[in-house]
């Protein structure tokens, strides 16, 4: 207390002067920080392969223009090319004076050519950048990522925001979309199974031009491509799933196979299943995959479903509408449908050499000797078994 006595003896006027000096110091200097007026807030980045190496299109948030109603977020797309992704961002900075900031980047979109050539050639920069969040969503698109980002969306002002809506929790709970983050993709790709997946985005407008044919731009292309396509707004679809092995896209799962994957891994609520001339709603599911090792390794899929009748292709009498039960033959058809989708998904993984269900990682963790025997063997040597149970909820 004696050492702090001089503080109490200081006049209040001196305290006020010190406070004013501190306030003036903080408000009159940027301390070497980047000027906000020269900073580009990147909402999404699209990476394509080019003759020079890579082409990166950054979708940047800008004040809303007058072409739409007031409010919301508008965007501009800037493109840079170079030997590496870092060179591409440097080109955008050099040609526009805007420094791309990745702190708020929630989506990394790979063109199909870039995904098939090797995803980590495009993603390595974002793993090294300390400001790029590893929680950002990864996706692959049909054709060019730059063309898709420049496509005007019918759902939102920016295509990246429309895709974020597409990847919502509601869509994932319905089992129609499988999403992954940069962190999750790296964990499985650099693990013993060396596999991964991403949602595969397509433009579903039936009257559209292909994504490859959309108008583009220069190395720092501004808004020309987007304005050319503005009259033709598109709707996106991500019900398919791209499969990866050792960092490269090697296969593409259908929408039905994606739904089967969700039944195994997720808790699906409200998802629809077509079977036996009826549309069924999945109200509850319990799925899993195991790898019995006695007498020989195998993969065992198990799914339990609680179903409700949503609609039928043929009219039903009022008595059946009041009961609301799923007929036994429709339940059997649903079990057969799920079995067929899971078998097709497993065949797709075998063909793509994608250890999607982490068989090798399971062996690596629990039986190193058996892992040494199976780490280089093809998945087609692994027999698959399916146990599907279903019941009417009412």
Buried (B, 14 or more C-beta within 10 A) or exposed (E): EEEEEEEEEEEEEEEEEEEEEEEEEEEEEEEEEEEEEEBBBBBBBBBBBBEBBBBBBBBBBBEBEEEEEEEEBBBBBBBBBBEBBBBBBBBBBEBBEBBBBBEEBBBBBBBBBBBBBBBBBBBBBBEEBEEBBEEBBBBBBBBBBBBBBBBBBEBBBBBBBBBBBBBEEEBBBBBBBBBBBBEBBBEBBEBBBBBBBBBBBBBEBEEBBEBEEBBBBEBBBBBBBBEBBBEBBBBBBBBBBBBBBBBBBBBBBBBBBBBBBBBBBBBBBEBBBBBBEBBBBBBBBEBEBEBEBEEEBBBBBBBBBBBBBBEBEEEEEEEEEEBEBBBEEBBEBBBBBBBBBBBBBBBBBBEBBBBBBBBBBBBBEEBEEBBEEBBEEEBEEBEBEBEBEBBBBE
